[in-house]
Amino acid sequence: MRITYGKGVHYIFDNGVTVSVQIGGGNYCNNYGFPIGPITRDNPLPSSNTAEIAIWPESKEWANLNSPNENYENGVAGHVPIDEVIDILATCKAITAPASKSDIETALLDWRKSNDG
């Protein structure tokens, strides 16, 4: 796991999947309107109950997230509720290595179908 610019985290799983979870200014989350720039003690990042996420395998080709919140313009899902983020992390961690873009998309589609009804 690594912190990204003080406004998010990349979760990097052993199967090669990276899940980017971002909650800073300019990201598609509750903090979208927060100033973009350094996060300091005097300018702390507020908490957020939604996040912007992107997912990719080792090939770095971003997966289609099959999300009703997906912003297809730049390949991320925005305003994803935190409970859904947690489920997506677990789904991505469970993919068999080595994970491909197709493996990620299939796992997310299966997860979404199981949660939609």
C-alpha positions as CSV (number, residue, x, y, z in Angstrom):
1,M,0.0,0.0,0.0
2,R,1.3,3.5,-0.7
3,I,-0.1,7.0,-0.1
4,T,-0.7,9.1,-3.2
5,Y,0.0,12.8,-2.9
6,G,-1.6,12.9,0.6
7,K,-5.1,12.4,-0.8
8,G,-5.5,8.7,-1.3
9,V,-4.0,5.3,-1.3
10,H,-3.0,2.6,-3.9
11,Y,-3.7,-0.9,-2.6
12,I,-1.4,-3.3,-4.4
13,F,-2.3,-6.9,-4.1
14,D,-0.1,-10.0,-4.6
15,N,-2.2,-10.9,-7.6
16,G,-0.9,-7.8,-9.4
17,V,-4.1,-5.8,-9.0
18,T,-3.8,-2.1,-7.9
19,V,-6.9,-0.3,-6.6
20,S,-6.6,3.5,-6.4
21,V,-8.8,5.1,-3.8
22,Q,-8.7,8.9,-3.8
23,I,-10.6,11.4,-1.6
24,G,-8.8,14.7,-2.3
25,G,-9.8,18.0,-3.9
26,G,-10.6,17.5,-7.6
27,N,-11.3,13.8,-7.1
28,Y,-14.9,12.6,-7.7
29,C,-15.9,12.4,-4.0
30,N,-17.3,14.5,-1.3
31,N,-14.1,16.6,-1.3
32,Y,-14.3,17.5,-5.0
33,G,-14.4,21.2,-4.3
34,F,-11.6,21.1,-1.7
35,P,-8.6,23.1,-2.8
36,I,-6.1,21.0,-4.8
37,G,-2.7,21.3,-3.3
38,P,-0.6,20.4,-0.3
39,I,-2.3,18.9,2.6
40,T,-0.9,20.3,5.8
41,R,-1.6,20.5,9.5
42,D,-3.2,23.9,8.9
43,N,-5.1,22.6,5.8
44,P,-6.1,19.0,6.6
45,L,-8.0,16.9,4.2
46,P,-11.6,16.5,5.4
47,S,-13.1,13.0,5.8
48,S,-15.2,11.7,3.0
49,N,-17.9,9.0,2.8
50,T,-17.4,8.6,-1.0
51,A,-14.3,8.0,-3.1
52,E,-13.0,8.0,-6.6
53,I,-11.5,4.7,-7.6
54,A,-9.6,3.2,-10.5
55,I,-8.3,-0.4,-10.9
56,W,-5.6,-1.9,-13.1
57,P,-3.5,-5.1,-13.4
58,E,0.3,-5.1,-13.8
59,S,-0.2,-4.2,-17.4
60,K,-1.4,-0.8,-16.2
61,E,-4.5,-0.9,-18.5
62,W,-7.4,0.5,-16.5
63,A,-10.3,-1.8,-16.0
64,N,-13.9,-0.9,-16.8
65,L,-15.5,-0.9,-13.3
66,N,-19.0,-1.7,-14.4
67,S,-20.3,0.9,-12.0
68,P,-23.4,3.0,-12.2
69,N,-21.2,5.8,-10.9
70,E,-18.5,5.3,-13.5
71,N,-17.1,8.4,-15.3
72,Y,-16.2,6.9,-18.7
73,E,-14.4,10.1,-19.7
74,N,-11.3,9.2,-17.7
75,G,-11.9,5.6,-16.7
76,V,-12.6,6.1,-13.0
77,A,-15.7,5.5,-10.8
78,G,-16.6,8.5,-8.8
79,H,-18.7,9.1,-5.7
80,V,-18.4,5.4,-4.7
81,P,-19.8,4.9,-1.2
82,I,-17.2,3.7,1.3
83,D,-19.0,0.3,1.9
84,E,-18.8,-0.4,-1.8
85,V,-15.1,0.6,-1.8
86,I,-14.5,-2.0,0.9
87,D,-16.4,-4.7,-1.1
88,I,-14.4,-3.8,-4.3
89,L,-11.1,-4.1,-2.4
90,A,-12.1,-7.6,-1.2
91,T,-13.3,-8.6,-4.7
92,C,-10.0,-7.5,-6.3
93,K,-7.9,-9.1,-3.6
94,A,-9.6,-12.5,-4.3
95,I,-8.8,-12.6,-8.0
96,T,-6.5,-15.4,-8.9
97,A,-2.9,-14.3,-10.0
98,P,-1.8,-13.2,-12.4
99,A,-4.8,-11.0,-12.8
100,S,-5.6,-9.5,-16.2
101,K,-7.9,-6.5,-17.1
102,S,-10.5,-9.0,-18.2
103,D,-10.2,-10.9,-14.9
104,I,-10.8,-7.7,-13.0
105,E,-13.8,-6.7,-15.1
106,T,-15.4,-10.2,-14.8
107,A,-14.9,-10.3,-11.0
108,L,-16.4,-6.8,-10.6
109,L,-19.4,-7.6,-12.9
110,D,-20.1,-10.8,-10.9
111,W,-19.8,-8.9,-7.7
112,R,-22.1,-6.1,-9.0
113,K,-24.7,-8.7,-10.2
114,S,-24.7,-10.4,-6.8
115,N,-25.4,-7.1,-5.1
116,D,-28.0,-5.8,-7.5
117,G,-30.5,-8.5,-6.8
